[in-house]
Amino acid sequence: MTKVLLSIHVLAAIIAIGPVSVAASMFPAFLRRGDTGALRVLYRICTVYAAIGVVVPVFGLATATSLGVLGDAWLLASIALTVLAAGLLGLAILPRQRSLLGSVSARAEARRLGMLTGLFNLLWAVVVVLMIVRPGSTTGA
Amino acid sequence: MAFRVLRVAAIVELVSLAVLLTNLATAHVAAVASLVGPIHGCAYLFVIGAALQLTRSRTTTALAAVPIVGGLLALRRIRR
């Protein structure tokens, strides 16, 4: 059953977090160009797939419980970083995107949003590496 | 879109718990519990997310956060 849970967890991470990462990264570029139509689509991708993204931590916790690794340091660090990334997305990136939907060439905002999005992507990259390397675990690669 | 999500998630929230309890009372298959458990958890979170998307009302969101029947309560309140 662990394999089924882990498969759902990884599949959800690829399908849900991937689009958010890409669409959020493209948002500042289209903001500079003032392409409001594209901004709406990108914002929609970000919100819809961020909502689908709740599947990832739920099945992640289920997998961790099933494997008996819930108390491991690498996992607790990953959970903390995930909470940080989710907070960054939900409290900073998405509200900013929403408020900039109608703007034409907001250069300063585009730069700040680009920085936040880069930080978001970096956090996810660190979490993924932690999931693969699992420092301190005997089951790591 | 969010309304359809709320409707589906509300039903899944209730049915998945019924499956879990039935499983607990009868066969108690571990595989069923570990698969349906997270599904129930996801449905719970989807209900809250959909309710937040549909309305800014604090009461409706609080109702959606009620375990088991929160989705149905929020649906009833939004339909009215």
gemmi code that builds the backbone of each chain (N, CA, C; Angstrom):
import gemmi

chains = {
    "A": [
        ("MET", (0.831, -1.216, 0.000), (0.000, 0.000, 0.000), (0.860, 1.260, 0.000)),
        ("THR", (2.063, 1.150, 0.623), (2.991, 2.289, 0.621), (3.310, 2.725, -0.800)),
        ("LYS", (3.455, 1.741, -1.705), (3.808, 2.067, -3.094), (2.701, 2.854, -3.778)),
        ("VAL", (1.436, 2.468, -3.501), (0.303, 3.195, -4.094), (0.288, 4.633, -3.575)),
        ("LEU", (0.436, 4.782, -2.244), (0.413, 6.116, -1.632), (1.543, 6.986, -2.179)),
        ("LEU", (2.740, 6.387, -2.279), (3.908, 7.133, -2.765), (3.707, 7.525, -4.230)),
        ("SER", (3.118, 6.620, -5.032), (2.871, 6.931, -6.444), (1.929, 8.117, -6.576)),
        ("ILE", (0.837, 8.102, -5.792), (-0.119, 9.211, -5.845), (0.570, 10.513, -5.420)),
        ("HIS", (1.388, 10.415, -4.356), (2.105, 11.590, -3.837), (3.024, 12.192, -4.906)),
        ("VAL", (3.822, 11.365, -5.558), (4.775, 11.862, -6.558), (4.037, 12.377, -7.790)),
        ("LEU", (3.017, 11.622, -8.232), (2.233, 12.028, -9.402), (1.578, 13.389, -9.149)),
        ("ALA", (0.994, 13.545, -7.966), (0.341, 14.814, -7.630), (1.361, 15.945, -7.583)),
        ("ALA", (2.559, 15.657, -7.056), (3.591, 16.693, -6.979), (3.995, 17.148, -8.379)),
        ("ILE", (4.154, 16.193, -9.297), (4.558, 16.558, -10.661), (3.445, 17.331, -11.359)),
        ("ILE", (2.208, 16.809, -11.253), (1.108, 17.407, -12.004), (0.642, 18.737, -11.404)),
        ("ALA", (0.678, 18.867, -10.079), (0.150, 20.085, -9.452), (1.205, 21.162, -9.244)),
        ("ILE", (2.369, 20.796, -8.719), (3.368, 21.825, -8.399), (4.088, 22.296, -9.664)),
        ("GLY", (4.274, 21.377, -10.635), (4.937, 21.742, -11.887), (4.275, 22.932, -12.579)),
        ("PRO", (2.968, 22.847, -12.882), (2.295, 23.973, -13.541), (2.359, 25.276, -12.739)),
        ("VAL", (2.229, 25.187, -11.417), (2.293, 26.400, -10.596), (3.669, 27.040, -10.751)),
        ("SER", (4.703, 26.207, -10.681), (6.077, 26.678, -10.808), (6.300, 27.372, -12.158)),
        ("VAL", (5.834, 26.741, -13.236), (6.041, 27.295, -14.578), (5.196, 28.558, -14.787)),
        ("ALA", (3.899, 28.465, -14.457), (3.003, 29.602, -14.700), (3.408, 30.812, -13.862)),
        ("ALA", (3.808, 30.572, -12.601), (4.216, 31.677, -11.733), (5.505, 32.315, -12.252)),
        ("SER", (6.388, 31.499, -12.841), (7.633, 32.037, -13.389), (7.380, 32.876, -14.633)),
        ("MET", (6.341, 32.498, -15.421), (6.054, 33.232, -16.654), (5.307, 34.535, -16.386)),
        ("PHE", (4.643, 34.586, -15.219), (3.787, 35.742, -14.908), (4.530, 37.089, -15.009)),
        ("PRO", (5.719, 37.238, -14.352), (6.405, 38.539, -14.416), (6.756, 38.973, -15.844)),
        ("ALA", (7.145, 38.023, -16.701), (7.507, 38.364, -18.078), (6.310, 38.939, -18.837)),
        ("PHE", (5.138, 38.305, -18.664), (3.945, 38.796, -19.350), (3.432, 40.089, -18.717)),
        ("LEU", (3.769, 40.264, -17.426), (3.400, 41.503, -16.747), (4.183, 42.671, -17.352)),
        ("ARG", (5.461, 42.451, -17.656), (6.282, 43.507, -18.277), (5.745, 43.868, -19.649)),
        ("ARG", (5.244, 42.848, -20.365), (4.715, 43.101, -21.704), (3.312, 43.691, -21.662)),
        ("GLY", (2.670, 43.623, -20.493), (1.314, 44.157, -20.367), (0.270, 43.303, -21.066)),
        ("ASP", (0.539, 42.005, -21.203), (-0.403, 41.086, -21.848), (-1.425, 40.611, -20.798)),
        ("THR", (-2.508, 41.394, -20.620), (-3.447, 41.101, -19.532), (-4.203, 39.789, -19.750)),
        ("GLY", (-4.422, 39.421, -21.027), (-5.104, 38.153, -21.314), (-4.292, 36.974, -20.810)),
        ("ALA", (-2.996, 37.010, -21.101), (-2.111, 35.931, -20.651), (-2.028, 35.910, -19.127)),
        ("LEU", (-2.016, 37.093, -18.511), (-1.929, 37.167, -17.045), (-3.091, 36.436, -16.397)),
        ("ARG", (-4.296, 36.609, -16.983), (-5.476, 35.942, -16.432), (-5.336, 34.429, -16.487)),
        ("VAL", (-4.862, 33.931, -17.634), (-4.700, 32.481, -17.798), (-3.659, 31.957, -16.804)),
        ("LEU", (-2.524, 32.668, -16.707), (-1.464, 32.217, -15.806), (-1.939, 32.232, -14.359)),
        ("TYR", (-2.685, 33.268, -13.985), (-3.203, 33.356, -12.612), (-4.158, 32.196, -12.334)),
        ("ARG", (-4.981, 31.878, -13.349), (-5.929, 30.773, -13.187), (-5.192, 29.439, -13.014)),
        ("ILE", (-4.159, 29.234, -13.826), (-3.358, 28.006, -13.688), (-2.781, 27.933, -12.268)),
        ("CYS", (-2.214, 29.056, -11.802), (-1.593, 29.071, -10.473), (-2.609, 28.727, -9.379)),
        ("THR", (-3.796, 29.348, -9.407), (-4.759, 29.121, -8.322), (-5.341, 27.707, -8.381)),
        ("VAL", (-5.738, 27.273, -9.595), (-6.380, 25.957, -9.713), (-5.410, 24.842, -9.315)),
        ("TYR", (-4.170, 24.914, -9.835), (-3.225, 23.836, -9.532), (-2.675, 23.928, -8.108)),
        ("ALA", (-2.656, 25.146, -7.547), (-2.264, 25.266, -6.140), (-3.307, 24.568, -5.263)),
        ("ALA", (-4.597, 24.682, -5.644), (-5.662, 24.018, -4.884), (-5.530, 22.502, -4.999)),
        ("ILE", (-5.246, 22.026, -6.242), (-5.062, 20.580, -6.425), (-3.849, 20.109, -5.620)),
        ("GLY", (-2.896, 21.024, -5.413), (-1.663, 20.704, -4.693), (-1.846, 20.211, -3.268)),
        ("VAL", (-3.039, 20.420, -2.667), (-3.227, 19.932, -1.287), (-3.132, 18.413, -1.218)),
        ("VAL", (-3.337, 17.766, -2.383), (-3.215, 16.300, -2.429), (-1.788, 15.880, -2.044)),
        ("VAL", (-0.799, 16.688, -2.428), (0.612, 16.322, -2.222), (0.959, 16.139, -0.737)),
        ("PRO", (0.746, 17.144, 0.127), (1.086, 16.922, 1.538), (0.230, 15.854, 2.220)),
        ("VAL", (-1.050, 15.758, 1.832), (-1.919, 14.761, 2.474), (-1.404, 13.354, 2.201)),
        ("PHE", (-1.141, 13.055, 0.914), (-0.636, 11.717, 0.592), (0.822, 11.549, 1.011)),
        ("GLY", (1.544, 12.674, 1.112), (2.914, 12.610, 1.621), (2.929, 12.168, 3.071)),
        ("LEU", (2.042, 12.754, 3.882), (1.956, 12.367, 5.299), (1.522, 10.912, 5.434)),
        ("ALA", (0.580, 10.503, 4.568), (0.119, 9.110, 4.605), (1.269, 8.158, 4.263)),
        ("THR", (2.043, 8.526, 3.242), (3.192, 7.696, 2.859), (4.203, 7.608, 3.998)),
        ("ALA", (4.487, 8.777, 4.623), (5.470, 8.820, 5.708), (5.018, 7.963, 6.886)),
        ("THR", (3.728, 8.020, 7.212), (3.195, 7.204, 8.301), (3.337, 5.732, 7.965)),
        ("SER", (2.985, 5.407, 6.705), (3.049, 4.026, 6.256), (4.488, 3.489, 6.286)),
        ("LEU", (5.461, 4.366, 6.003), (6.877, 3.960, 6.015), (7.468, 4.032, 7.411)),
        ("GLY", (6.780, 4.736, 8.327), (7.292, 4.906, 9.684), (8.465, 5.864, 9.773)),
        ("VAL", (8.467, 6.910, 8.907), (9.594, 7.858, 8.912), (9.153, 9.266, 9.319)),
        ("LEU", (7.944, 9.347, 9.907), (7.352, 10.668, 10.181), (8.212, 11.531, 11.103)),
        ("GLY", (8.991, 10.913, 11.981), (9.798, 11.711, 12.914), (11.207, 12.015, 12.432)),
        ("ASP", (11.567, 11.514, 11.240), (12.943, 11.699, 10.749), (13.250, 13.168, 10.458)),
        ("ALA", (14.504, 13.546, 10.707), (14.898, 14.956, 10.571), (14.713, 15.470, 9.141)),
        ("TRP", (15.099, 14.646, 8.144), (14.991, 15.110, 6.749), (13.529, 15.381, 6.380)),
        ("LEU", (12.626, 14.575, 6.963), (11.217, 14.752, 6.646), (10.644, 15.981, 7.356)),
        ("LEU", (11.037, 16.163, 8.612), (10.563, 17.343, 9.349), (11.069, 18.620, 8.678)),
        ("ALA", (12.313, 18.601, 8.207), (12.856, 19.767, 7.490), (12.060, 20.013, 6.211)),
        ("SER", (11.735, 18.925, 5.493), (10.950, 19.068, 4.259), (9.582, 19.653, 4.548)),
        ("ILE", (8.957, 19.173, 5.637), (7.620, 19.674, 5.991), (7.696, 21.168, 6.296)),
        ("ALA", (8.730, 21.571, 7.063), (8.883, 22.986, 7.405), (9.060, 23.835, 6.141)),
        ("LEU", (9.899, 23.368, 5.216), (10.119, 24.118, 3.969), (8.862, 24.153, 3.117)),
        ("THR", (8.085, 23.047, 3.122), (6.843, 23.014, 2.358), (5.848, 24.024, 2.908)),
        ("VAL", (5.759, 24.087, 4.240), (4.859, 25.067, 4.866), (5.282, 26.484, 4.467)),
        ("LEU", (6.590, 26.719, 4.478), (7.136, 28.023, 4.097), (6.765, 28.348, 2.638)),
        ("ALA", (6.970, 27.374, 1.741), (6.681, 27.583, 0.317), (5.187, 27.814, 0.092)),
        ("ALA", (4.355, 27.027, 0.786), (2.904, 27.178, 0.629), (2.462, 28.553, 1.128)),
        ("GLY", (3.058, 28.990, 2.240), (2.731, 30.311, 2.778), (3.147, 31.407, 1.815)),
        ("LEU", (4.319, 31.255, 1.225), (4.818, 32.231, 0.257), (3.870, 32.322, -0.942)),
        ("LEU", (3.407, 31.145, -1.407), (2.506, 31.124, -2.567), (1.150, 31.726, -2.210)),
        ("GLY", (0.575, 31.258, -1.101), (-0.794, 31.652, -0.761), (-0.913, 33.056, -0.199)),
        ("LEU", (0.138, 33.517, 0.512), (0.022, 34.813, 1.186), (0.750, 35.936, 0.452)),
        ("ALA", (1.719, 35.602, -0.414), (2.465, 36.664, -1.096), (2.281, 36.633, -2.618)),
        ("ILE", (2.549, 35.475, -3.240), (2.572, 35.432, -4.707), (1.167, 35.558, -5.310)),
        ("LEU", (0.230, 34.696, -4.870), (-1.108, 34.721, -5.472), (-1.846, 36.047, -5.239)),
        ("PRO", (-1.825, 36.606, -4.003), (-2.493, 37.906, -3.821), (-1.880, 39.014, -4.691)),
        ("ARG", (-0.531, 38.990, -4.846), (0.129, 39.987, -5.691), (-0.288, 39.819, -7.147)),
        ("GLN", (-0.298, 38.572, -7.604), (-0.712, 38.308, -8.993), (-2.123, 38.839, -9.213)),
        ("ARG", (-2.999, 38.557, -8.248), (-4.397, 38.966, -8.373), (-4.515, 40.482, -8.488)),
        ("SER", (-3.731, 41.206, -7.662), (-3.836, 42.664, -7.666), (-3.199, 43.273, -8.921)),
        ("LEU", (-2.347, 42.490, -9.624), (-1.666, 43.020, -10.813), (-2.331, 42.579, -12.117)),
        ("LEU", (-3.485, 41.866, -12.015), (-4.104, 41.273, -13.201), (-4.380, 42.279, -14.313)),
        ("GLY", (-4.824, 43.474, -13.937), (-5.193, 44.439, -14.973), (-4.073, 45.398, -15.349)),
        ("SER", (-2.879, 45.256, -14.727), (-1.854, 46.284, -14.939), (-1.112, 46.134, -16.257)),
        ("VAL", (-0.667, 47.260, -16.741), (0.122, 47.286, -17.973), (1.522, 47.799, -17.622)),
        ("SER", (2.516, 46.991, -17.934), (3.945, 47.274, -17.698), (4.241, 47.841, -16.311)),
        ("ALA", (4.071, 46.973, -15.300), (4.432, 47.330, -13.925), (5.805, 46.730, -13.653)),
        ("ARG", (6.845, 47.449, -14.033), (8.206, 46.876, -14.019), (8.721, 46.552, -12.623)),
        ("ALA", (8.554, 47.484, -11.690), (9.064, 47.267, -10.325), (8.362, 46.079, -9.670)),
        ("GLU", (7.026, 46.014, -9.872), (6.265, 44.895, -9.294), (6.677, 43.585, -9.938)),
        ("ALA", (6.934, 43.633, -11.246), (7.333, 42.417, -11.961), (8.637, 41.875, -11.390)),
        ("ARG", (9.572, 42.795, -11.077), (10.861, 42.357, -10.545), (10.673, 41.701, -9.175)),
        ("ARG", (9.860, 42.349, -8.309), (9.651, 41.810, -6.961), (8.944, 40.460, -7.030)),
        ("LEU", (7.936, 40.374, -7.904), (7.192, 39.122, -8.048), (8.110, 38.024, -8.581)),
        ("GLY", (8.992, 38.396, -9.503), (9.939, 37.432, -10.050), (10.862, 36.884, -8.976)),
        ("MET", (11.264, 37.761, -8.061), (12.149, 37.340, -6.969), (11.421, 36.357, -6.040)),
        ("LEU", (10.182, 36.697, -5.679), (9.397, 35.823, -4.791), (9.168, 34.463, -5.437)),
        ("THR", (8.847, 34.488, -6.742), (8.595, 33.236, -7.452), (9.860, 32.387, -7.531)),
        ("GLY", (10.991, 33.048, -7.738), (12.261, 32.325, -7.764), (12.538, 31.655, -6.433)),
        ("LEU", (12.230, 32.372, -5.356), (12.423, 31.829, -4.010), (11.510, 30.616, -3.791)),
        ("PHE", (10.260, 30.735, -4.270), (9.288, 29.642, -4.177), (9.826, 28.395, -4.895)),
        ("ASN", (10.315, 28.601, -6.117), (10.844, 27.472, -6.891), (12.070, 26.859, -6.222)),
        ("LEU", (12.902, 27.710, -5.636), (14.100, 27.230, -4.943), (13.714, 26.341, -3.755)),
        ("LEU", (12.693, 26.791, -2.990), (12.234, 26.005, -1.843), (11.778, 24.618, -2.293)),
        ("TRP", (11.006, 24.569, -3.411), (10.534, 23.275, -3.900), (11.683, 22.404, -4.355)),
        ("ALA", (12.673, 23.031, -4.989), (13.835, 22.261, -5.443), (14.547, 21.640, -4.243)),
        ("VAL", (14.695, 22.421, -3.161), (15.362, 21.903, -1.960), (14.560, 20.738, -1.378)),
        ("VAL", (13.222, 20.895, -1.336), (12.380, 19.827, -0.788), (12.525, 18.551, -1.618)),
        ("VAL", (12.504, 18.692, -2.938), (12.625, 17.514, -3.810), (13.969, 16.820, -3.581)),
        ("VAL", (15.042, 17.604, -3.477), (16.364, 17.014, -3.239), (16.389, 16.303, -1.881)),
        ("LEU", (15.781, 16.921, -0.864), (15.696, 16.278, 0.459), (14.958, 14.944, 0.372)),
        ("MET", (13.876, 14.915, -0.446), (13.080, 13.694, -0.602), (13.897, 12.582, -1.257)),
        ("ILE", (14.793, 12.967, -2.152), (15.577, 11.965, -2.880), (16.796, 11.527, -2.056)),
        ("VAL", (17.522, 12.496, -1.511), (18.773, 12.175, -0.802), (18.496, 11.598, 0.588)),
        ("ARG", (17.454, 12.129, 1.256), (17.091, 11.696, 2.612), (18.327, 11.613, 3.521)),
        ("PRO", (18.972, 12.750, 3.792), (20.199, 12.718, 4.601), (19.957, 12.096, 5.975)),
        ("GLY", (20.842, 11.202, 6.366), (20.716, 10.550, 7.671), (19.855, 9.317, 7.647)),
        ("SER", (19.265, 9.001, 6.466), (18.405, 7.822, 6.386), (19.153, 6.675, 5.708)),
        ("THR", (18.843, 5.457, 6.133), (19.520, 4.293, 5.547), (18.893, 3.892, 4.219)),
        ("THR", (17.695, 4.432, 3.910), (17.031, 4.051, 2.673), (17.339, 5.011, 1.535)),
        ("GLY", (18.173, 6.046, 1.807), (18.492, 7.031, 0.783), (19.313, 6.433, -0.345)),
        ("ALA", (19.380, 7.188, -1.452), (20.127, 6.705, -2.618), (21.636, 6.717, -2.351)),
    ],
    "B": [
        ("MET", (-17.298, 26.330, -11.415), (-16.175, 25.404, -11.198), (-16.013, 25.087, -9.713)),
        ("ALA", (-15.853, 26.147, -8.899), (-15.660, 25.945, -7.464), (-16.902, 25.305, -6.846)),
        ("PHE", (-18.083, 25.632, -7.407), (-19.325, 25.058, -6.870), (-19.378, 23.561, -7.126)),
        ("ARG", (-18.965, 23.168, -8.345), (-18.953, 21.743, -8.679), (-17.955, 21.000, -7.798)),
        ("VAL", (-16.789, 21.628, -7.579), (-15.775, 21.019, -6.712), (-16.347, 20.823, -5.311)),
        ("LEU", (-17.036, 21.860, -4.815), (-17.613, 21.773, -3.469), (-18.629, 20.640, -3.387)),
        ("ARG", (-19.479, 20.517, -4.444), (-20.516, 19.483, -4.434), (-19.898, 18.088, -4.410)),
        ("VAL", (-18.916, 17.875, -5.282), (-18.266, 16.554, -5.351), (-17.499, 16.264, -4.056)),
        ("ALA", (-16.714, 17.261, -3.600), (-15.885, 17.053, -2.405), (-16.742, 16.800, -1.171)),
        ("ALA", (-17.909, 17.476, -1.090), (-18.793, 17.293, 0.061), (-19.277, 15.851, 0.128)),
        ("ILE", (-19.633, 15.295, -1.064), (-20.116, 13.908, -1.098), (-18.976, 12.934, -0.776)),
        ("VAL", (-17.813, 13.197, -1.383), (-16.648, 12.319, -1.138), (-16.283, 12.329, 0.349)),
        ("GLU", (-16.343, 13.521, 0.960), (-16.005, 13.666, 2.372), (-16.870, 12.730, 3.226)),
        ("LEU", (-18.180, 12.723, 2.932), (-19.110, 11.917, 3.727), (-18.977, 10.423, 3.411)),
        ("VAL", (-18.958, 10.114, 2.097), (-18.927, 8.705, 1.681), (-17.621, 8.035, 2.117)),
        ("SER", (-16.485, 8.763, 1.976), (-15.200, 8.151, 2.338), (-15.158, 7.827, 3.828)),
        ("LEU", (-15.764, 8.685, 4.643), (-15.775, 8.391, 6.076), (-16.657, 7.176, 6.364)),
        ("ALA", (-17.798, 7.090, 5.634), (-18.674, 5.932, 5.803), (-17.923, 4.654, 5.448)),
        ("VAL", (-17.135, 4.717, 4.358), (-16.329, 3.557, 3.951), (-15.333, 3.204, 5.048)),
        ("LEU", (-14.660, 4.224, 5.587), (-13.659, 3.997, 6.634), (-14.277, 3.343, 7.866)),
        ("LEU", (-15.435, 3.854, 8.289), (-16.072, 3.324, 9.500), (-16.598, 1.916, 9.263)),
        ("THR", (-17.179, 1.696, 8.050), (-17.669, 0.355, 7.716), (-16.510, -0.641, 7.729)),
        ("ASN", (-15.399, -0.209, 7.141), (-14.201, -1.056, 7.111), (-13.717, -1.361, 8.529)),
        ("LEU", (-13.744, -0.339, 9.377), (-13.280, -0.496, 10.757), (-14.156, -1.493, 11.517)),
        ("ALA", (-15.478, -1.419, 11.262), (-16.413, -2.262, 12.000), (-16.449, -3.692, 11.476)),
        ("THR", (-16.108, -3.870, 10.185), (-16.241, -5.217, 9.616), (-14.878, -5.865, 9.333)),
        ("ALA", (-14.461, -5.831, 8.073), (-13.265, -6.585, 7.675), (-11.972, -5.997, 8.232)),
        ("HIS", (-11.941, -4.693, 8.404), (-10.746, -3.977, 8.871), (-9.516, -4.302, 8.013)),
        ("VAL", (-9.666, -4.046, 6.702), (-8.546, -4.236, 5.784), (-7.638, -3.010, 5.883)),
        ("ALA", (-6.363, -3.241, 6.201), (-5.428, -2.122, 6.396), (-5.255, -1.297, 5.118)),
        ("ALA", (-5.251, -1.978, 3.963), (-5.042, -1.286, 2.689), (-6.152, -0.268, 2.417)),
        ("VAL", (-7.401, -0.679, 2.714), (-8.543, 0.219, 2.497), (-8.394, 1.453, 3.388)),
        ("ALA", (-8.031, 1.225, 4.646), (-7.899, 2.339, 5.584), (-6.817, 3.316, 5.139)),
        ("SER", (-5.661, 2.795, 4.703), (-4.571, 3.712, 4.371), (-4.776, 4.416, 3.039)),
        ("LEU", (-5.657, 3.899, 2.185), (-5.926, 4.592, 0.921), (-7.093, 5.575, 1.060)),
        ("VAL", (-8.177, 5.117, 1.722), (-9.370, 5.959, 1.830), (-9.153, 7.088, 2.843)),
        ("GLY", (-8.284, 6.852, 3.839), (-7.986, 7.889, 4.835), (-7.503, 9.189, 4.201)),
        ("PRO", (-6.420, 9.127, 3.386), (-5.957, 10.352, 2.718), (-6.987, 10.952, 1.763)),
        ("ILE", (-7.794, 10.080, 1.117), (-8.832, 10.600, 0.214), (-9.818, 11.456, 1.021)),
        ("HIS", (-10.183, 10.946, 2.205), (-11.074, 11.699, 3.079), (-10.432, 13.033, 3.481)),
        ("GLY", (-9.131, 12.976, 3.816), (-8.416, 14.201, 4.193), (-8.388, 15.223, 3.066)),
        ("CYS", (-8.150, 14.743, 1.832), (-8.126, 15.639, 0.674), (-9.493, 16.278, 0.453)),
        ("ALA", (-10.547, 15.446, 0.552), (-11.906, 15.954, 0.354), (-12.199, 17.052, 1.365)),
        ("TYR", (-11.782, 16.835, 2.613), (-11.975, 17.830, 3.680), (-11.327, 19.158, 3.295)),
        ("LEU", (-10.059, 19.087, 2.813), (-9.346, 20.316, 2.454), (-9.937, 20.966, 1.194)),
        ("PHE", (-10.363, 20.134, 0.216), (-10.980, 20.678, -0.991), (-12.264, 21.424, -0.660)),
        ("VAL", (-13.040, 20.889, 0.296), (-14.284, 21.543, 0.711), (-13.981, 22.950, 1.246)),
        ("ILE", (-12.957, 23.034, 2.109), (-12.608, 24.339, 2.694), (-12.118, 25.295, 1.602)),
        ("GLY", (-11.261, 24.778, 0.707), (-10.740, 25.612, -0.385), (-11.841, 26.121, -1.297)),
        ("ALA", (-12.776, 25.226, -1.671), (-13.865, 25.613, -2.564), (-14.776, 26.630, -1.892)),
        ("ALA", (-15.030, 26.439, -0.596), (-15.891, 27.377, 0.136), (-15.235, 28.760, 0.189)),
        ("LEU", (-13.912, 28.783, 0.395), (-13.174, 30.060, 0.422), (-13.251, 30.760, -0.930)),
        ("GLN", (-13.201, 29.955, -2.005), (-13.246, 30.506, -3.358), (-14.631, 31.069, -3.675)),
        ("LEU", (-15.670, 30.403, -3.146), (-17.047, 30.767, -3.496), (-17.568, 31.963, -2.716)),
        ("THR", (-17.106, 32.103, -1.484), (-17.706, 33.137, -0.651), (-16.666, 33.755, 0.262)),
        ("ARG", (-16.900, 35.003, 0.646), (-16.004, 35.653, 1.602), (-16.595, 35.556, 3.009)),
        ("SER", (-17.756, 34.876, 3.111), (-18.456, 34.808, 4.397), (-17.698, 33.926, 5.385)),
        ("ARG", (-17.441, 34.464, 6.558), (-16.727, 33.708, 7.588), (-17.562, 32.524, 8.083)),
        ("THR", (-18.869, 32.732, 8.183), (-19.745, 31.671, 8.682), (-19.706, 30.464, 7.757)),
        ("THR", (-19.794, 30.712, 6.439), (-19.794, 29.605, 5.481), (-18.467, 28.852, 5.539)),
        ("THR", (-17.358, 29.588, 5.634), (-16.047, 28.934, 5.702), (-15.927, 28.121, 6.981)),
        ("ALA", (-16.421, 28.689, 8.089), (-16.379, 27.970, 9.364), (-17.211, 26.691, 9.278)),
        ("LEU", (-18.375, 26.782, 8.602), (-19.226, 25.595, 8.428), (-18.502, 24.546, 7.594)),
        ("ALA", (-17.783, 25.008, 6.539), (-17.066, 24.076, 5.661), (-15.975, 23.341, 6.428)),
        ("ALA", (-15.441, 23.982, 7.471), (-14.350, 23.379, 8.238), (-14.848, 22.363, 9.263)),
        ("VAL", (-16.184, 22.239, 9.390), (-16.727, 21.226, 10.304), (-16.415, 19.848, 9.722)),
        ("PRO", (-15.844, 18.937, 10.515), (-15.538, 17.616, 9.971), (-16.800, 16.855, 9.524)),
        ("ILE", (-16.625, 15.941, 8.570), (-17.631, 14.998, 8.070), (-18.735, 15.664, 7.258)),
        ("VAL", (-19.526, 16.578, 7.869), (-20.685, 17.132, 7.170), (-20.462, 18.583, 6.748)),
        ("GLY", (-19.247, 19.112, 6.947), (-18.964, 20.524, 6.643), (-19.303, 20.905, 5.212)),
        ("GLY", (-18.952, 20.028, 4.263), (-19.214, 20.302, 2.856), (-20.698, 20.460, 2.583)),
        ("LEU", (-21.488, 19.554, 3.135), (-22.937, 19.602, 2.907), (-23.555, 20.828, 3.567)),
        ("LEU", (-23.059, 21.172, 4.768), (-23.563, 22.368, 5.460), (-23.256, 23.624, 4.641)),
        ("ALA", (-22.020, 23.724, 4.127), (-21.629, 24.891, 3.327), (-22.454, 24.961, 2.042)),
        ("LEU", (-22.675, 23.798, 1.418), (-23.494, 23.735, 0.188), (-24.890, 24.286, 0.448)),
        ("ARG", (-25.500, 23.814, 1.549), (-26.853, 24.219, 1.869), (-26.922, 25.734, 2.084)),
        ("ARG", (-25.898, 26.276, 2.759), (-25.877, 27.699, 3.061), (-25.670, 28.536, 1.798)),
        ("ILE", (-24.808, 28.038, 0.872), (-24.541, 28.795, -0.364), (-25.751, 28.738, -1.294)),
        ("ARG", (-26.443, 27.591, -1.354), (-27.612, 27.437, -2.216), (-28.742, 28.359, -1.804)),
        ("ARG", (-28.847, 28.641, -0.502), (-29.958, 29.448, -0.011), (-29.877, 30.906, -0.426)),
    ],
}
model = gemmi.Model(1)
for chain_id, residues in chains.items():
    chain = gemmi.Chain(chain_id)
    for i, (resn, *xyz) in enumerate(residues, 1):
        res = gemmi.Residue()
        res.name, res.seqid = resn, gemmi.SeqId(i, " ")
        for name, pos in zip(("N", "CA", "C"), xyz):
            atom = gemmi.Atom()
            atom.name, atom.element = name, gemmi.Element(name[0])
            atom.pos, atom.b_iso = gemmi.Position(*pos), 0.0
            res.add_atom(atom)
        chain.add_residue(res)
    model.add_chain(chain)
structure = gemmi.Structure()
structure.add_model(model)
structure.setup_entities()
